[in-house]
Amino acid sequence: MAFHSYVCLAALLANLIPSWLLGSDYKNEDVSVKLEALDILTDLLSRFGAFLVPFHNPILKALFPQLESTRQAVRKRSIVALSHLLLLADDSIYDSVIDRLLKGLKNNSSSGAVRTYIQCLASICRQSGPRLCSHVNPAIEHLIMYSHCDDDEVHEFCLQAFEAFVFRCQDAVTPHVSMILDICLKYLSYDPNYNYESDDGQSCLAMDTEEGDYADSDDYSDDDDISWKVRRAAAKCLEALIITRQESLESFCQDLGPILILRFKEREENVKSDIFHVYTTLLKSTKFPNTLSQDPDSMEEIPRSIALLQDQVQDIIKTIQPLMRERSMKTRQDCFFLLRELLSVLPGSLGPYLDDIVPGINYSLNDKNSTSNIKINALGLLGSLLASNTPSYFFQPHFPVLVPLIVNAVFDSFYKISTEALQVLQELVKVLRPMQDPAVPLPTTFEISPFVEDLYSATLKKLMTSDVDQEVKDRAISCMGQIIANLGDFLVPQVKTCLPILMERLNNEVTRLSSVKAIYMIAASPLRIDLTLITKEVIPILGSFLRKNHRALKLHSLDLLNKLIQNYSHTFHPQILQSVIIELKPLISDSDLHIAQYCLTTLTTTALKQPKALEGIHEQFLPAVFLLVRSPLLQGSALSCTLDLLQVLVQTNLPNLEYSSLLKKLMDPIIIENEQLHKQAHHSLAKCIAALTLKCPWEAIPLAVRLLDYVQKSNVSSDSKLSFCLLTIGEIGRNFDLSSIFALPQTLIECFGAGSEDVKSASSLALGAVAVGSLDSYLPLILKEIEGQPKRQYLLLHSLKEVISSLSVSQYGLSQLLPSVPTIWTQLFKHCESSEEGSRNVVAECLGKLVLVNPAELLPLLRDALYSDNAIMRAVVVSSIKYTISDQPQTIDHLLKQNLGEFLSSLRDPDPGVRRVALVTFNAAIHNKPTLVRELLPSLLPLLYSETKIKES
């Protein structure tokens, strides 16, 4: 049926339904007809609401009487239909309905009508919350008033309405948050029929009776008690507050946290579960990025909320300990979830409390009535405890209990429990014998040998079982790899039995990836497990894996190959590697630089550990390496690996791998064959040649002279060849003093006048790079030329920028640069007011990078220049700050945080150019290091907003 037909049908039904609801005398008592009509109406309004706007008035006229129906089902469905109608109603209808509901709350004395109106407000808020914002204040006033009445149902509905307002009208509800919080806390512990202070800990009803008047026990039942619904609604409203009011997290942790912990004793299972969820939500909201918390140089300060939670850990454990042994599965599950979340927020915080936690885990794993989910969650918590950086000595007293417990779970009939148990067992092995630092001896006070055989036997049995789930197979293989890697010196005879089994799994297509990872763990172990039994067999298999169309398998196979060559090269003949090296050629490509990088690393390790394996077969991989070098995509770590490989190859002293041969292969495509390459390839080739020359320093000067000769014969050299020669001279000069080549500086400066922009850029970069290796000779020259050659100033400033950038990355470079900083600073400030915008931009970058060299002295000088009368000077100064901001921690950060507000206040500058660069700097700070500007936002955001307006002037 066409959509138009659906719309017509919807309109027809919308026209008919009011009469079904009202009937001929407006008192239709056929409830089943009303219920069906309301369901249809709700469906129509939710699906075709936009097309039913003309029918809103008759529908509304029919719905309002239903809110007063004696039947609860009719009232509830009418509320849902009305909330869907108001989602698309015009403002006049919307406001009239809300006013009518508020008036009903103000004047109505009937508790039934009050409940209906409150439910209706909450439902409307959930559907169209933002539209209700203008009515929030009177609505909340009525809700607060009714929240103090004696009707528990009204209490529940008030709290549900508060929850809807908190979620959907966040700004409008802000003035009322503290009042809502107080009401929620009041009703969170609202349980008039129960005495939590009873000495025997048993349920105890505290009935309000007059003295001497005893109520019959048969007159009261828990079924009559609906106070649990009030407590549950209060918990859900608190959760909404935590989720939406992030700015109050610290006060929530301080004031709400302890109250929630006390309420873990709640007697009603569902309410208790909700209270656990509230505290878990509080933990999730407080979670701090691990990368920042572990970085000592990070500017991010650990929030106070984390410290507050840390103080509550002891109370949490004290309260949860008995709950972990309750018969209620739901309660135990909530305990496990909360503790795992606590570990993710406060890693290692539960170590001192293992005496309280382990018995609870033990109880759930040994309880015959425990469900599979409970056991999985208990094992999950145990795995999180073991993996949470908790010192191993906390676990040592519990190993006699934990090892049999985990081993027993490994053999559970349900595969998910078995899989989880194997994962926990693997984590336990890491804690039983940590291997991070092989130099640290095993603790003499703790004997691990009694547990080794049990762990090994259980894992071996699972490893040898063929009819198990794939997940269990993979986990058993991984677990066995961890056991041998960490405990192999206790299992010398057993290892000889186990390694052939791992080889068998390696030959199986289904388990080969897991087997490669497991063997890698063993090969990387500082115990140097004897792998003589399998190395000759495993290497050819790994070579065959490199042909498979399975990226993860290739990466892990290359990783394992590299580790075997690195640690076990003495156990196999070099010729075994040759078949693998042949397989590397198609993988050394820019189509996947990550795999190419792994191949280059493997070749580098081979050249270091087994150079004879490369003898006679270098032509199998070198063409691919040189092709990769000429790729415009080669950069970063892949380029670094290429440089390492070439440096190692030239040191092997193998035929055809000597310096002259490798240099010829790198240079001939451009010098002899005039191959046209992307300019990025010129940079890569220049770096490769410089890397080779670094290992043969006696070749540096002759090669630079030879390249200079090509440059001086520029009339017969193409721009591409000229650019390549200049870049190569620069890269050589970065590592060697070329001041003895007297013609070099003048030749480089003359190239600034070339017609090609690539040649100009290359000569500028070359001059700066050569100055890095010959600072005393070339830096004065660059500064002099900047002063005396205005037309070449832009390129000379780029040379100076290269000097500053290159020398500021190492302590040795800084020691060379620091004596010249005052001279450079003075020269740069002379050109801050240059008429060329390009030159000013380079000056700003140089100033920023120079400030990083000596921030304590130079940043105040830069700040003083901020008040110059010249707008161009102010713009350069503000722009330079952008280059001091990095996404990595730096020594300048704290000083920059103190002064950045002053620089960004340039957003008020009358000159639009200054405001523009201030916005760019502000943007850089927000994206790279937001902590620098977080406290400045209240003053900066109004300035930012004002810049979004178009100014007529």
ROSEBA-570344 format. One line per 2 residues: number of its first residue (from 1); for each residue x, y, z of C-alpha. Coordinates in steps of 0.5 Angstrom, whole numbers, always signed. Example, Ala and Ser with C-alpha at 12.3 -4.5 7.8 and 13.67 -1.06 7.14 Angstrom:
# ROSEBA-570344
1> +25 -9 +16 | +27 -2 +14
***
This chain:
# ROSEBA-570344
1> +0 +0 +0 | +3 +7 -2
3> +5 +12 +4 | -1 +16 +2
5> -6 +11 +3 | -3 +10 +10
7> -4 +17 +11 | -11 +17 +9
9> -13 +11 +13 | -9 +15 +19
11> -13 +21 +18 | -20 +17 +18
13> -18 +13 +24 | -16 +20 +28
15> -23 +23 +26 | -27 +16 +28
17> -23 +15 +35 | -26 +21 +39
19> -33 +18 +38 | -31 +11 +40
21> -28 +14 +46 | -33 +19 +48
23> -39 +15 +45 | -46 +18 +44
25> -47 +21 +51 | -40 +22 +53
27> -40 +16 +58 | -38 +10 +54
29> -37 +5 +59 | -35 -1 +54
31> -28 -1 +57 | -25 -6 +52
33> -27 -1 +46 | -24 +5 +50
35> -17 +1 +51 | -17 -1 +44
37> -18 +6 +41 | -13 +9 +46
39> -8 +4 +43 | -9 +5 +36
41> -9 +13 +37 | -3 +12 +41
43> +0 +8 +35 | -3 +13 +30
45> +0 +19 +34 | +7 +16 +34
47> +7 +14 +27 | +3 +19 +23
49> +3 +25 +28 | +5 +30 +23
51> -1 +29 +19 | -6 +29 +25
53> -5 +36 +27 | -12 +38 +24
55> -15 +33 +29 | -11 +35 +35
57> -17 +39 +38 | -22 +33 +38
59> -17 +28 +40 | -15 +33 +46
61> -23 +34 +47 | -24 +26 +48
63> -17 +24 +52 | -18 +29 +58
65> -25 +26 +60 | -21 +19 +60
67> -16 +22 +65 | -21 +22 +70
69> -23 +15 +69 | -24 +10 +74
71> -20 +5 +71 | -13 +5 +72
73> -11 +2 +65 | -15 +7 +61
75> -12 +13 +65 | -5 +10 +63
77> -6 +9 +56 | -9 +16 +56
79> -3 +19 +59 | +1 +16 +53
81> -3 +18 +48 | -3 +25 +50
83> +4 +25 +51 | +5 +23 +44
85> +0 +28 +41 | +3 +34 +45
87> +10 +32 +42 | +8 +36 +35
89> +2 +40 +38 | +2 +47 +37
91> +5 +52 +42 | -2 +54 +44
93> -5 +47 +45 | +1 +45 +49
95> +1 +51 +54 | -6 +50 +55
97> -5 +42 +57 | +0 +44 +61
99> -3 +50 +65 | -9 +45 +66
101> -5 +40 +69 | -2 +45 +73
103> -8 +48 +75 | -11 +41 +77
105> -5 +40 +81 | -6 +46 +85
107> -13 +45 +86 | -15 +38 +86
109> -16 +35 +93 | -17 +28 +90
111> -11 +23 +91 | -13 +19 +85
113> -13 +25 +80 | -6 +28 +83
115> -3 +22 +81 | -6 +22 +74
117> -3 +29 +73 | +4 +28 +76
119> +4 +22 +71 | +2 +26 +66
121> +7 +31 +67 | +13 +26 +67
123> +10 +22 +61 | +10 +29 +57
125> +17 +31 +59 | +20 +24 +57
127> +17 +26 +50 | +18 +33 +49
129> +22 +35 +55 | +25 +42 +52
131> +18 +45 +50 | +17 +44 +58
133> +22 +48 +60 | +18 +54 +61
135> +13 +51 +66 | +19 +47 +70
137> +19 +52 +76 | +11 +52 +77
139> +11 +44 +76 | +17 +43 +81
141> +14 +47 +86 | +8 +43 +86
143> +12 +36 +86 | +16 +39 +92
145> +9 +40 +95 | +6 +33 +94
147> +13 +30 +95 | +11 +31 +103
149> +4 +28 +103 | +3 +21 +106
151> +1 +18 +100 | +7 +13 +98
153> +4 +12 +90 | +5 +20 +90
155> +12 +20 +93 | +14 +15 +87
157> +10 +19 +82 | +14 +25 +84
159> +20 +22 +84 | +19 +19 +77
161> +17 +26 +75 | +23 +29 +78
163> +28 +24 +74 | +24 +26 +67
165> +26 +33 +69 | +33 +32 +71
167> +34 +28 +64 | +30 +32 +59
169> +30 +40 +62 | +37 +40 +65
171> +38 +47 +64 | +31 +49 +67
173> +32 +44 +73 | +39 +47 +75
175> +36 +52 +81 | +32 +46 +84
177> +38 +41 +84 | +39 +41 +91
179> +32 +41 +93 | +31 +34 +89
181> +37 +31 +91 | +35 +32 +98
183> +28 +29 +97 | +31 +23 +93
185> +36 +22 +99 | +30 +22 +104
187> +26 +17 +100 | +32 +13 +99
189> +32 +10 +106 | +24 +11 +107
191> +22 +4 +109 | +17 +5 +115
193> +16 -2 +116 | +23 -5 +117
195> +28 -4 +123 | +35 -4 +120
197> +38 -3 +127 | +35 -10 +130
199> +41 -13 +133 | +40 -20 +130
201> +40 -18 +123 | +33 -21 +122
203> +27 -18 +118 | +23 -14 +123
205> +17 -10 +122 | +16 -4 +126
207> +9 -3 +126 | +6 +4 +129
209> +1 +2 +134 | -1 +5 +140
211> +1 +3 +147 | -2 -3 +149
213> -5 -5 +143 | -2 -10 +139
215> -4 -12 +131 | -5 -19 +129
217> +0 -21 +125 | -5 -24 +120
219> -7 -17 +118 | -1 -14 +115
221> +3 -17 +109 | +9 -15 +105
223> +5 -15 +99 | +1 -9 +102
225> +8 -5 +103 | +9 -1 +97
227> +15 +4 +100 | +20 +0 +96
229> +17 +3 +90 | +19 +10 +93
231> +26 +8 +94 | +27 +5 +87
233> +24 +11 +84 | +29 +15 +89
235> +35 +11 +87 | +33 +12 +79
237> +33 +20 +80 | +39 +20 +84
239> +42 +16 +78 | +40 +21 +73
241> +43 +27 +77 | +50 +23 +77
243> +49 +22 +69 | +47 +30 +68
245> +50 +34 +73 | +58 +32 +72
247> +60 +39 +75 | +57 +36 +82
249> +61 +30 +81 | +66 +32 +87
251> +60 +33 +92 | +57 +27 +90
253> +63 +23 +91 | +63 +26 +98
255> +56 +27 +100 | +52 +22 +96
257> +58 +16 +96 | +57 +14 +103
259> +50 +14 +104 | +49 +10 +98
261> +54 +5 +101 | +50 +5 +107
263> +44 +3 +103 | +47 -3 +100
265> +44 -6 +106 | +37 -5 +103
267> +32 -11 +104 | +29 -11 +97
269> +33 -14 +92 | +31 -10 +86
271> +32 -4 +90 | +38 -6 +92
273> +40 -8 +85 | +38 +0 +83
275> +42 +3 +89 | +48 -2 +87
277> +47 +1 +80 | +47 +8 +82
279> +54 +7 +86 | +57 +4 +79
281> +54 +10 +75 | +58 +14 +80
283> +64 +10 +79 | +64 +11 +71
285> +63 +18 +71 | +69 +19 +76
287> +73 +15 +71 | +80 +18 +70
289> +84 +17 +63 | +89 +11 +65
291> +94 +14 +60 | +94 +21 +64
293> +94 +18 +71 | +100 +14 +69
295> +104 +20 +66 | +108 +23 +71
297> +109 +29 +67 | +102 +30 +65
299> +98 +37 +67 | +92 +33 +68
301> +91 +33 +76 | +88 +27 +79
303> +81 +30 +81 | +79 +30 +88
305> +73 +26 +87 | +78 +20 +86
307> +81 +21 +92 | +74 +21 +96
309> +73 +15 +92 | +79 +12 +95
311> +77 +14 +102 | +71 +10 +101
313> +74 +3 +99 | +74 +0 +106
315> +67 +2 +107 | +65 -1 +101
317> +69 -8 +102 | +66 -8 +109
319> +59 -7 +107 | +59 -12 +101
321> +63 -18 +104 | +57 -21 +107
323> +53 -19 +101 | +57 -23 +97
325> +55 -29 +100 | +48 -28 +100
327> +43 -33 +97 | +41 -28 +92
329> +44 -29 +85 | +42 -22 +83
331> +46 -19 +89 | +52 -23 +88
333> +52 -21 +81 | +51 -13 +83
335> +57 -14 +88 | +62 -17 +82
337> +60 -11 +77 | +61 -6 +83
339> +68 -9 +85 | +70 -9 +77
341> +68 -2 +76 | +72 +0 +82
343> +78 -3 +80 | +77 +0 +73
345> +77 +7 +77 | +82 +5 +82
347> +87 +0 +79 | +90 -4 +85
349> +86 -1 +90 | +83 -8 +92
351> +89 -11 +94 | +89 -10 +101
353> +82 -13 +102 | +83 -20 +98
355> +82 -23 +105 | +75 -20 +105
357> +74 -21 +97 | +76 -28 +96
359> +72 -32 +100 | +66 -29 +97
361> +69 -31 +90 | +70 -38 +93
363> +63 -38 +95 | +60 -37 +88
365> +64 -42 +85 | +63 -47 +90
367> +56 -46 +91 | +51 -52 +87
369> +46 -47 +86 | +50 -42 +83
371> +48 -40 +76 | +53 -40 +70
373> +52 -32 +70 | +54 -32 +77
375> +60 -36 +76 | +63 -32 +70
377> +62 -26 +73 | +66 -29 +79
379> +71 -31 +75 | +71 -24 +71
381> +72 -21 +78 | +78 -25 +80
383> +81 -24 +73 | +80 -17 +74
385> +84 -17 +81 | +89 -21 +78
387> +90 -16 +72 | +90 -10 +76
389> +97 -8 +78 | +96 -11 +85
391> +103 -13 +88 | +103 -21 +87
393> +105 -21 +95 | +98 -19 +96
395> +95 -26 +93 | +101 -30 +96
397> +97 -32 +102 | +91 -34 +97
399> +94 -38 +92 | +93 -45 +96
401> +85 -43 +95 | +85 -40 +88
403> +89 -45 +84 | +84 -51 +86
405> +78 -46 +85 | +81 -44 +78
407> +83 -51 +76 | +76 -54 +78
409> +73 -48 +74 | +77 -50 +68
411> +74 -57 +67 | +66 -54 +68
413> +62 -57 +63 | +59 -50 +60
415> +65 -48 +55 | +64 -40 +57
417> +66 -42 +64 | +72 -46 +62
419> +74 -41 +57 | +73 -35 +63
421> +77 -40 +68 | +83 -41 +63
423> +83 -33 +62 | +84 -32 +69
425> +89 -38 +70 | +93 -34 +65
427> +93 -28 +69 | +94 -32 +75
429> +101 -35 +72 | +103 -28 +71
431> +102 -26 +78 | +105 -32 +81
433> +111 -31 +77 | +112 -24 +74
435> +117 -24 +69 | +117 -16 +67
437> +124 -16 +70 | +128 -22 +69
439> +134 -19 +73 | +129 -19 +80
441> +130 -26 +83 | +124 -30 +86
443> +122 -28 +93 | +125 -33 +97
445> +119 -33 +102 | +114 -36 +97
447> +115 -42 +94 | +111 -43 +88
449> +113 -50 +86 | +107 -53 +89
451> +102 -50 +84 | +106 -51 +78
453> +104 -58 +76 | +97 -57 +78
455> +96 -51 +73 | +100 -55 +68
457> +96 -61 +68 | +90 -58 +68
459> +92 -53 +62 | +95 -59 +58
461> +89 -64 +59 | +84 -58 +56
463> +90 -57 +50 | +89 -64 +48
465> +82 -65 +48 | +80 -64 +41
467> +72 -64 +42 | +72 -57 +46
469> +69 -51 +43 | +74 -47 +39
471> +74 -41 +44 | +76 -46 +49
473> +82 -49 +45 | +85 -42 +43
475> +85 -40 +50 | +88 -47 +52
477> +94 -45 +47 | +95 -38 +50
479> +95 -41 +57 | +100 -46 +56
481> +104 -41 +52 | +104 -37 +58
483> +105 -42 +63 | +112 -45 +59
485> +114 -37 +59 | +113 -36 +66
487> +114 -43 +69 | +118 -46 +64
489> +124 -47 +68 | +120 -51 +73
491> +117 -56 +67 | +123 -58 +63
493> +121 -65 +62 | +114 -63 +61
495> +116 -57 +56 | +119 -63 +51
497> +112 -66 +51 | +108 -60 +50
499> +112 -57 +45 | +110 -62 +39
501> +103 -61 +41 | +104 -54 +40
503> +107 -55 +33 | +101 -60 +32
505> +96 -54 +33 | +101 -49 +29
507> +99 -54 +23 | +92 -54 +24
509> +88 -48 +20 | +83 -47 +26
511> +88 -46 +31 | +95 -43 +28
513> +94 -36 +30 | +93 -38 +37
515> +99 -42 +37 | +104 -37 +34
517> +102 -32 +39 | +103 -38 +44
519> +110 -39 +41 | +112 -32 +41
521> +110 -32 +49 | +115 -37 +50
523> +121 -35 +45 | +120 -28 +48
525> +121 -30 +55 | +127 -28 +59
527> +128 -35 +62 | +130 -37 +55
529> +126 -44 +54 | +130 -49 +50
531> +126 -49 +43 | +131 -53 +40
533> +126 -59 +39 | +122 -54 +34
535> +126 -48 +31 | +128 -52 +25
537> +121 -54 +24 | +117 -48 +26
539> +121 -43 +22 | +119 -46 +15
541> +112 -46 +17 | +112 -39 +19
543> +115 -37 +12 | +109 -41 +9
545> +104 -37 +13 | +107 -30 +10
547> +103 -33 +3 | +96 -33 +7
549> +91 -28 +6 | +91 -27 +13
551> +94 -20 +16 | +94 -22 +23
553> +97 -28 +22 | +102 -25 +18
555> +104 -20 +23 | +104 -25 +29
557> +108 -29 +24 | +113 -24 +23
559> +114 -22 +30 | +115 -29 +32
561> +120 -30 +27 | +124 -24 +29
563> +124 -26 +36 | +126 -33 +34
565> +132 -30 +30 | +134 -25 +36
567> +134 -30 +42 | +135 -37 +38
569> +139 -36 +32 | +145 -40 +35
571> +140 -46 +35 | +139 -47 +27
573> +143 -46 +21 | +142 -40 +17
575> +140 -43 +11 | +133 -45 +14
577> +132 -37 +14 | +133 -36 +7
579> +126 -39 +5 | +123 -34 +9
581> +127 -28 +7 | +124 -30 +0
583> +117 -29 +2 | +118 -22 +5
585> +119 -19 -2 | +112 -18 -4
587> +110 -16 +3 | +115 -10 +3
589> +111 -5 -1 | +107 +1 +1
591> +100 -2 +0 | +101 -4 +8
593> +107 +0 +11 | +105 -4 +18
595> +107 -11 +15 | +113 -8 +11
597> +115 -5 +17 | +115 -12 +21
599> +119 -15 +15 | +124 -9 +15
601> +125 -11 +22 | +126 -18 +21
603> +131 -17 +16 | +135 -12 +20
605> +135 -17 +26 | +137 -23 +21
607> +143 -18 +19 | +145 -17 +26
609> +144 -24 +28 | +145 -29 +22
611> +148 -25 +17 | +150 -31 +13
613> +143 -32 +12 | +143 -26 +7
615> +149 -28 +3 | +147 -29 -4
617> +140 -28 -4 | +140 -20 -2
619> +137 -19 -9 | +131 -23 -7
621> +129 -17 -2 | +133 -11 -4
623> +129 -9 -10 | +123 -9 -6
625> +127 -4 -1 | +129 +1 -6
627> +122 +1 -9 | +119 +2 -2
629> +124 +8 -1 | +122 +11 -7
631> +115 +11 -5 | +112 +18 -3
633> +108 +14 +3 | +114 +12 +6
635> +115 +16 +13 | +115 +15 +21
637> +117 +9 +24 | +117 +5 +17
639> +122 +10 +14 | +126 +9 +21
641> +126 +2 +20 | +129 +2 +13
643> +135 +7 +15 | +136 +2 +21
645> +136 -4 +16 | +141 +0 +11
647> +146 +1 +17 | +146 -6 +19
649> +147 -9 +12 | +153 -4 +10
651> +156 -7 +16 | +155 -14 +15
653> +161 -14 +10 | +157 -19 +5
655> +159 -18 -3 | +155 -13 -6
657> +152 -10 +0 | +158 -6 +1
659> +157 +2 +2 | +159 +3 -6
661> +154 -2 -8 | +148 +1 -4
663> +150 +8 -5 | +150 +6 -13
665> +143 +3 -12 | +140 +9 -8
667> +143 +15 -13 | +143 +12 -20
669> +135 +12 -21 | +136 +20 -20
671> +143 +21 -22 | +144 +17 -28
673> +137 +15 -30 | +133 +21 -29
675> +127 +18 -26 | +122 +23 -24
677> +120 +22 -17 | +115 +25 -12
679> +119 +30 -7 | +118 +26 -1
681> +122 +20 -4 | +127 +25 -5
683> +127 +27 +2 | +127 +19 +4
685> +133 +17 -1 | +137 +23 +2
687> +136 +20 +9 | +138 +13 +7
689> +144 +16 +4 | +146 +20 +10
691> +144 +14 +14 | +149 +9 +10
693> +154 +15 +10 | +154 +15 +18
695> +157 +8 +18 | +162 +10 +13
697> +164 +17 +16 | +170 +17 +11
699> +166 +17 +5 | +162 +24 +8
701> +166 +29 +5 | +168 +26 -2
703> +160 +24 -3 | +158 +32 -1
705> +164 +34 -6 | +161 +30 -11
707> +154 +32 -10 | +156 +39 -10
709> +159 +38 -17 | +152 +36 -19
711> +149 +42 -16 | +154 +47 -19
713> +153 +44 -26 | +146 +46 -25
715> +146 +48 -33 | +146 +40 -35
717> +142 +38 -28 | +134 +37 -28
719> +131 +41 -22 | +129 +34 -20
721> +136 +32 -19 | +138 +39 -17
723> +133 +38 -11 | +135 +31 -9
725> +143 +33 -9 | +141 +39 -5
727> +137 +35 +0 | +142 +29 +1
729> +148 +34 +2 | +144 +37 +8
731> +142 +30 +11 | +150 +29 +11
733> +151 +36 +13 | +147 +34 +19
735> +151 +29 +22 | +158 +31 +19
737> +162 +38 +19 | +162 +40 +12
739> +165 +47 +14 | +172 +45 +10
741> +168 +45 +3 | +169 +52 +2
743> +164 +53 -4 | +158 +50 -1
745> +155 +56 +3 | +155 +60 -3
747> +153 +55 -8 | +147 +53 -3
749> +145 +61 -2 | +146 +62 -10
751> +141 +56 -11 | +136 +61 -7
753> +135 +64 -14 | +133 +58 -18
755> +127 +58 -22 | +124 +52 -19
757> +120 +52 -12 | +122 +45 -10
759> +130 +47 -11 | +129 +53 -7
761> +126 +49 -2 | +131 +44 -2
763> +137 +49 -2 | +133 +53 +4
765> +133 +46 +8 | +140 +44 +6
767> +143 +50 +9 | +139 +49 +15
769> +141 +42 +16 | +149 +43 +14
771> +148 +49 +20 | +146 +43 +25
773> +153 +40 +24 | +157 +46 +23
775> +154 +51 +27 | +160 +56 +29
777> +161 +57 +21 | +154 +57 +18
779> +149 +60 +24 | +153 +67 +23
781> +152 +66 +16 | +145 +65 +16
783> +144 +71 +21 | +148 +76 +17
785> +144 +74 +10 | +138 +75 +14
787> +140 +82 +15 | +143 +83 +9
789> +138 +80 +4 | +131 +82 +4
791> +129 +78 -2 | +132 +72 +0
793> +129 +73 +8 | +123 +68 +7
795> +128 +62 +5 | +133 +64 +10
797> +128 +64 +16 | +126 +57 +14
799> +134 +55 +14 | +134 +58 +21
801> +128 +54 +23 | +131 +48 +21
803> +137 +49 +26 | +133 +51 +32
805> +128 +45 +30 | +134 +40 +29
807> +138 +42 +35 | +132 +43 +40
809> +131 +35 +40 | +137 +33 +44
811> +141 +35 +50 | +147 +35 +46
813> +144 +40 +41 | +141 +44 +46
815> +148 +45 +49 | +150 +48 +42
817> +144 +52 +41 | +144 +56 +48
819> +150 +60 +47 | +147 +63 +41
821> +140 +64 +43 | +140 +71 +45
823> +143 +73 +38 | +138 +69 +34
825> +132 +72 +39 | +135 +79 +37
827> +135 +78 +30 | +128 +75 +30
829> +125 +81 +33 | +128 +85 +28
831> +123 +82 +23 | +117 +81 +27
833> +114 +87 +23 | +116 +85 +16
835> +112 +87 +10 | +112 +79 +8
837> +106 +75 +11 | +110 +69 +10
839> +116 +71 +13 | +112 +73 +19
841> +109 +67 +20 | +116 +63 +20
843> +119 +68 +25 | +113 +67 +29
845> +114 +59 +29 | +122 +60 +30
847> +120 +65 +36 | +115 +59 +39
849> +121 +54 +38 | +126 +58 +41
851> +122 +59 +47 | +121 +52 +48
853> +129 +52 +49 | +129 +57 +55
855> +122 +58 +57 | +124 +61 +64
857> +127 +67 +60 | +124 +68 +54
859> +117 +67 +55 | +117 +73 +59
861> +120 +77 +54 | +115 +75 +49
863> +109 +77 +54 | +112 +84 +54
865> +112 +84 +47 | +105 +83 +47
867> +104 +90 +49 | +107 +93 +43
869> +104 +99 +39 | +105 +95 +33
871> +99 +91 +31 | +103 +86 +26
873> +108 +85 +32 | +102 +83 +37
875> +100 +78 +32 | +107 +75 +31
877> +108 +74 +38 | +101 +71 +39
879> +102 +67 +33 | +108 +64 +36
881> +105 +62 +42 | +101 +57 +38
883> +108 +53 +37 | +109 +52 +44
885> +103 +48 +45 | +104 +40 +44
887> +99 +34 +45 | +105 +31 +49
889> +108 +34 +56 | +113 +39 +56
891> +117 +43 +61 | +114 +49 +59
893> +107 +47 +60 | +106 +50 +67
895> +109 +56 +66 | +105 +57 +59
897> +98 +55 +64 | +100 +61 +68
899> +101 +66 +62 | +97 +63 +57
901> +91 +68 +59 | +95 +74 +58
903> +96 +72 +51 | +89 +70 +49
905> +86 +76 +52 | +88 +79 +45
907> +81 +76 +43 | +80 +83 +45
909> +85 +87 +41 | +82 +92 +36
911> +86 +90 +30 | +82 +84 +27
913> +89 +81 +25 | +91 +80 +32
915> +84 +77 +34 | +85 +72 +28
917> +91 +69 +30 | +89 +69 +38
919> +83 +65 +35 | +88 +60 +32
921> +92 +60 +38 | +86 +58 +42
923> +84 +53 +38 | +91 +50 +38
925> +90 +50 +45 | +83 +47 +46
927> +85 +41 +41 | +92 +39 +43
929> +92 +41 +51 | +85 +43 +53
931> +88 +43 +61 | +92 +50 +59
933> +85 +54 +58 | +80 +50 +62
935> +80 +55 +67 | +80 +61 +62
937> +74 +59 +59 | +69 +63 +63
939> +73 +69 +61 | +74 +67 +54
941> +68 +64 +51 | +64 +71 +51
943> +70 +73 +47 | +69 +67 +42
945> +62 +68 +41 | +62 +75 +40
947> +67 +74 +34 | +62 +69 +31
949> +58 +76 +29 | +59 +79 +23
951> +61 +86 +24 | +59 +92 +20
953> +65 +96 +20
***
